[in-house]
């Protein structure tokens, strides 16, 4: 990629969720970088001893109005990119493509659907990232009724950002919505390899098949009254997409807004 296509940003903050496995980072943001909540950026690192920049796609955790950029990453064993990324420290350089990408955005849905419709965000692992950005975006709270965030992980320690989600009622931008009605947001953690009191433990696909997910939320996953967004492990996304399509959900096509949005940058 030519140098006029990206900017060099500075790492300002790092947080480890699971040592050697999950972490988050923030970097400075170029004033000219614009994105819509749910989109992703192409990030670049230069491995030690290499002159080449290695690039990968990462959804923004940060909101469109934040002055920084935040990203959520898994460490891939033997992965050239993440093995470099996880060892960056504040003051180090992270390269960011000047263009944001992706269609996991709520503007893909029909705008004439009543604002009482629910928005279901189904994620696994680091697929949570774009939904954190979406939850911090004021127009989402103005355009939808109940918001449902499902995050599936293997173990309890992988439930990253749970405290931040719980603290959204104090958020300076959207906190007033939750203070007025705490049921506007349904956060559903799913842990598949540990049995935790009050926490769902089956895969999201199974929870959809047996109706347990809808019972836990207290809302129907009905294409006439809901929109669905999917992000996470490619196999999970493929399986979930088939299931919600079987229920009548459809992605936008040929300019016709739908009620299903999927991210496919893996």
C-alpha positions in Angstrom: 0.0 0.0 0.0 1.4 3.4 -1.0 2.2 5.8 1.9 -0.5 8.3 0.8 -3.2 5.7 1.6 -2.5 5.4 5.4 -1.4 7.4 8.4 1.0 6.6 11.2 -0.8 6.7 14.6 0.5 6.3 18.2 -0.5 3.7 20.7 -1.9 5.4 23.8 -3.4 2.6 25.9 -3.4 -1.1 26.2 -5.5 -3.5 28.3 -5.1 -7.3 28.6 -8.3 -9.3 29.1 -6.8 -12.8 29.0 -3.0 -13.0 29.0 -1.7 -14.3 25.7 -5.2 -14.4 24.3 -7.3 -11.3 24.4 -6.4 -7.6 24.6 -7.6 -4.1 23.6 -5.7 -1.1 22.5 -6.2 2.6 21.7 -4.3 4.8 19.3 -4.5 8.4 18.2 -7.0 9.2 15.5 -6.2 11.2 12.3 -8.6 14.2 12.1 -9.5 13.2 8.6 -10.5 9.6 9.5 -14.2 9.2 9.3 -16.3 6.0 9.9 -19.8 4.8 10.6 -20.5 2.8 13.8 -20.0 -0.8 12.9 -17.3 -0.3 10.2 -13.7 -1.6 10.3 -10.3 -0.2 9.6 -7.3 -1.9 8.0 -4.5 -1.8 10.6 -0.8 -2.2 9.8 2.2 -3.2 11.9 5.9 -3.7 10.9 7.2 -6.9 12.4 10.6 -6.7 14.0 13.4 -7.0 11.4 11.0 -6.5 8.5 10.6 -3.6 6.1 7.1 -4.6 5.0 3.9 -3.5 6.8 1.5 -6.4 7.5 -2.2 -5.5 7.3 -5.4 -6.8 8.9 -9.0 -5.7 9.3 -10.3 -4.7 12.7 -13.7 -3.3 13.7 -13.7 0.0 15.7 -14.8 -0.4 19.3 -14.7 3.4 19.7 -17.7 5.6 18.7 -17.6 7.8 15.6 -17.3 10.9 17.8 -14.4 9.6 19.9 -11.1 11.4 19.5 -9.2 8.0 19.7 -9.6 4.7 17.9 -10.0 1.5 20.0 -9.7 -2.1 18.8 -10.3 -5.5 20.4 -8.0 -8.4 19.4 -7.4 -12.1 19.9 -3.8 -13.4 19.8 -3.4 -16.0 17.0 -0.8 -18.6 17.8 2.1 -18.1 15.4 0.3 -15.2 13.7 2.7 -12.7 12.3 0.3 -9.8 12.8 -1.1 -10.4 16.3 2.2 -11.5 17.6 3.5 -8.1 16.7 0.4 -6.2 17.7 0.2 -7.7 21.2 3.8 -6.5 22.0 3.2 -2.9 21.0 3.4 -0.4 23.9 2.3 3.2 24.4 4.3 5.4 22.1 4.7 2.7 19.4 3.4 3.2 15.9 0.2 1.6 14.4 -0.6 2.3 10.8 -4.2 3.0 9.9 -5.7 3.0 6.4 -7.3 6.3 5.6 -10.5 4.6 4.5 -13.1 2.8 6.7 -14.8 -0.2 5.3 -17.7 -2.5 5.9 -21.5 -2.8 5.8 -22.3 -3.9 9.3 -24.2 -0.6 9.8 -27.8 0.2 10.8 -28.2 2.5 7.8 -28.6 -0.6 5.7 -32.0 -1.3 7.3 -35.3 0.2 6.1 -35.8 3.6 7.6 -39.6 3.5 7.5 -39.9 0.6 10.0 -41.5 1.7 13.3 -38.9 2.8 15.9 -40.4 0.1 18.2 -38.5 -2.6 16.3 -35.8 -4.4 18.2 -32.1 -4.6 17.1 -30.5 -8.0 17.8 -26.6 -8.0 17.7 -25.3 -11.5 17.9 -21.6 -11.9 18.4 -18.9 -14.3 19.4 -15.4 -13.5 20.6 -13.9 -10.3 19.2 -17.0 -10.0 17.0 -18.3 -8.0 19.9 -16.2 -4.9 18.8 -18.5 -3.3 16.2 -21.5 -3.7 18.4 -19.8 -1.7 21.2 -19.4 1.1 18.7 -23.0 0.8 17.6 -24.2 0.9 21.2 -22.4 4.2 21.7 -24.0 5.8 18.7 -26.9 8.1 19.5 -28.9 7.6 16.3 -29.2 3.8 17.1 -31.0 4.7 20.3 -33.3 7.1 18.4 -34.1 4.6 15.6 -34.7 1.4 17.5 -36.7 0.2 20.5 -35.1 -2.6 22.6 -31.5 -3.3 21.8 -30.3 -6.9 22.3 -26.6 -7.7 22.6 -25.6 -11.3 22.7 -21.9 -12.2 23.3 -20.8 -15.8 23.2 -17.4 -16.9 24.5 -15.9 -20.1 25.9 -14.9 -19.1 29.4 -16.0 -16.4 31.9 -12.7 -14.5 31.6 -13.3 -13.9 27.9 -16.4 -11.8 28.6 -14.5 -8.6 27.8 -16.2 -5.3 28.2 -18.9 -6.7 30.5 -18.3 -3.9 33.1 -18.4 -1.2 30.4 -21.7 -2.5 29.1 -23.1 -2.6 32.6 -22.0 1.1 33.0 -23.7 2.4 29.9 -26.4 4.0 32.0 -23.7 6.5 33.1 -22.6 7.1 29.5 -22.5 10.8 28.7 -24.2 10.4 25.3 -26.7 7.6 25.6 -27.0 7.1 29.4 -30.3 9.1 29.5 -32.1 6.4 27.5 -31.2 3.7 29.9 -31.9 5.8 32.9 -35.4 6.5 31.6 -35.9 2.8 30.7 -33.4 0.2 31.8 -35.1 -2.4 29.6 -33.9 -0.6 26.4 -30.8 -2.8 26.5 -30.7 -6.6 27.0 -27.2 -7.8 27.4 -27.0 -11.6 27.2 -23.6 -13.2 27.9 -23.2 -16.8 26.8 -20.4 -19.0 28.2 -20.2 -22.4 26.4 -17.4 -24.2 28.4 -18.3 -23.2 32.0 -21.6 -23.5 34.0 -22.3 -20.1 35.5 -25.4 -19.3 37.5 -27.9 -17.3 35.4 -25.7 -17.4 32.3 -26.7 -19.3 29.1 -24.2 -22.1 28.3 -25.2 -23.4 24.8 -24.1 -22.2 21.5 -26.1 -19.3 20.0 -27.3 -21.6 17.2 -28.7 -24.0 19.7 -30.3 -21.2 21.8 -32.1 -20.0 18.7 -33.2 -23.5 17.8 -34.7 -24.3 21.2 -36.1 -20.9 21.8 -34.0 -20.3 24.9 -32.5 -17.1 23.6 -35.8 -15.5 23.0 -37.1 -16.6 26.4 -34.0 -15.2 28.1 -34.5 -11.8 26.4 -38.3 -11.8 26.6 -38.7 -10.7 23.0 -39.5 -12.6 19.8 -37.0 -12.7 17.0 -39.6 -11.8 14.4 -38.6 -10.3 11.0 -41.7 -8.1 11.2 -40.5 -6.5 14.4 -36.7 -6.9 14.5 -33.4 -6.4 12.7 -30.4 -8.7 13.1 -26.7 -8.1 12.9 -24.1 -10.9 13.0 -20.4 -10.7 13.7 -17.9 -13.3 14.9 -16.4 -16.7 14.1 -17.1 -17.4 10.4 -18.6 -20.8 11.0 -21.0 -19.3 13.6 -21.9 -16.5 11.4 -22.7 -18.9 8.5 -24.8 -21.1 10.7 -26.7 -18.1 12.3 -27.3 -16.5 8.9 -29.0 -19.6 7.6 -31.2 -19.8 10.7 -32.3 -16.2 10.6 -32.9 -16.4 6.9 -35.1 -19.4 7.5 -37.1 -17.2 9.8 -37.6 -14.6 7.1 -34.7 -12.2 7.7 -33.1 -10.8 4.5 -30.0 -8.8 3.7 -30.4 -5.6 1.6 -30.3 -6.3 -2.1 -30.3 -4.1 -5.2 -31.1 -1.0 -3.2 -33.9 -2.7 -1.2 -33.2 -2.3 2.5 -33.5 -5.5 4.5 -33.4 -6.5 8.2 -30.2 -8.5 8.3 -26.6 -7.3 8.2 -23.5 -9.5 8.4 -19.8 -8.7 8.6 -17.5 -10.8 6.4 -13.9 -9.6 6.8 -12.3 -12.8 8.1 
